Amino acid sequence: MNPGKAGLVFHEPLLFELGGQNKRGVELPEMDLPIISDEELLGGNLRQSPNLPELSEPEVVRHFTRLSQWNYSLDGGFYPLGSCTMKYNPKMAEVAANLDGFAQAHPYAPHGSNQGLKRLLFELQNDLAEISGMDTVCLHPAAGSHGELLGLMLIRAYHNHRGDSARTQILIPDSAHGTNPSSASICHLDAITLPSGPDGLIDLNTLDQMMNEKIAGIMITNPNTCGLFEERIKEVCDLVHARGGLVYLDGANMNAMVGVTRPGDFGADVLHFNTHKTFATPHGGGGPGAGPVGVKAILEPFLPKPVLVERNGKVEWNNDRPRSIGKVRSFYGNVGVLIRAWTYIRSLGPKGLRQMTLNAVTNANYLKALLEDHFEVPFKQHRAMHEVLLTDKRQKENHVSTLDLAKGLIEAGYHPPTIYFPLVVEGAMLIEPTETESKETLDQFAQTLIELGKKGHDELAALPKTAAVGRVDEVLANRKPILRWEA
Ligand SMILES: Cc1ncc(COP(=O)(O)O)c(C=O)c1O
């Protein structure tokens, strides 16, 4: 066991500690050229020795293989991370994205070429528009949060074009994901917090009081991050529109709506999809992901360029967009991720996509039914959507916290749910099983959580014991993160 800095406790030795003197992974042949000294070769540029460990080839291979196994993955186990939705990535989509014609396509290929890929992207655009009830979709953004930024830029461009540049504020419910206010701030919009009502939903009277001529619009997550469907969503959208604002829909939770309801039908003007949450693509840590943005016709002229259009049976990029806000991403977005989303959508078809949603909601409500006698369920009067929200209120009486339960789940071999989010609910555990999990997995998970909830604080405080990393001092790790190994 190795007590590291920032409270990190590694339960296994790391590479740097395994290194020995003069161990070699390769045997190079004798040099048959004149030997130039490091000093002659590099002169004053010679760095001090980086002090790298010396290891044999098998030791290096085992080290990296072991590191890869420390990574918890969906291919390895249940990953019920609420709000972040870790969806199983079907292997068929990997095969499709790696087909030579797609994987080797070059963004500078001549006009008129790559018709197969362009048609796929065009179809994906249209499928996403159909699924969401929007008029058109832009595939460029590289993540959901990037889609948020683009959506807000479009809202600003719309108001400015109409000469309504006083609208510099955006309403965001207090249960929203942190990326919503950050996107607003990057877009030079002031984020104004809209307090939720006691039932966890948007309160129409409060909204009515807060809407004024400075408000550019509202960012709504539906179902919201408490896993509740905004039942008055149509009235909310109507009210915002009546006062000159636009409605941004954070589509992170589309997994509870696909094939059942469409944001475009209940009043959204612009939304983003998180392809990893809904269409089973890899997440990409906000990096090589995708966050397509759907818009109603009023925002279409402002979309980033180029846009894909079909002319005379051919699909081509169109840069002739005088009112476009410009570009938000090099080339055309993360095409490999978009191919995976297209594959998922086309392999399920309309009926399969609807069933996906129904299964996701059923799985969450099944877990809720298993757990509600043992844990506090806030806003119990509403049915859960695709994720179930619990708190540690009852276990707190026994000095057991949400954090203890999460660490206990790691010890039991699970990825913990999202904890202490949404911020509006104390001691929150947000559990999202997704549609692919079996009844047996859900039963076992619920049983494990129930048993952990009955344990005492001292027993849980020592966990995890067998995971690669033990308890972290969360405050130190946050305030003084150590991002590289120090012997
Ligand atoms: C509700 C909500 N909105 C936005 C985002 C941001 O999405 P992304 O991680 O793709 O940037 C997330 C991410 O988990 C989310 O849960």
The ligand as an SDF file (V2000), in Angstrom:
LIG
                    3D

 16 16  0  0  0  0  0  0  0  0999 V2000
  -27.9650   17.8950  -18.0390 C   0  0  0  0  0  0  0  0  0  0  0  0
  -26.6450   17.9880  -18.7670 C   0  0  0  0  0  0  0  0  0  0  0  0
  -26.4290   19.0280  -19.6050 N   0  0  0  0  0  0  0  0  0  0  0  0
  -25.2690   19.1370  -20.2850 C   0  0  0  0  0  0  0  0  0  0  0  0
  -24.2460   18.2290  -20.1450 C   0  0  0  0  0  0  0  0  0  0  0  0
  -22.9640   18.4320  -20.9050 C   0  0  0  0  0  0  0  0  0  0  0  0
  -22.7550   17.4630  -21.8710 O   0  0  0  0  0  0  0  0  0  0  0  0
  -21.3110   17.0200  -22.3990 P   0  0  0  0  0  0  0  0  0  0  0  0
  -20.6960   16.1800  -21.3190 O   0  0  0  0  0  0  0  0  0  0  0  0
  -21.5700   16.2310  -23.6510 O   0  0  0  0  0  0  0  0  0  0  0  0
  -20.5340   18.2660  -22.6660 O   0  0  0  0  0  0  0  0  0  0  0  0
  -24.4080   17.1520  -19.2720 C   0  0  0  0  0  0  0  0  0  0  0  0
  -23.3000   16.1770  -19.1000 C   0  0  0  0  0  0  0  0  0  0  0  0
  -23.3100   15.2230  -18.4390 O   0  0  0  0  0  0  0  0  0  0  0  0
  -25.6430   17.0170  -18.5650 C   0  0  0  0  0  0  0  0  0  0  0  0
  -25.8690   15.9900  -17.7300 O   0  0  0  0  0  0  0  0  0  0  0  0
  1  2  1  0
  2  3  1  0
  2 15  2  0
  3  4  2  0
  4  5  1  0
  5  6  1  0
  5 12  2  0
  6  7  1  0
  7  8  1  0
  8  9  2  0
  8 10  1  0
  8 11  1  0
 12 13  1  0
 12 15  1  0
 13 14  2  0
 15 16  1  0
M  END
$$$$
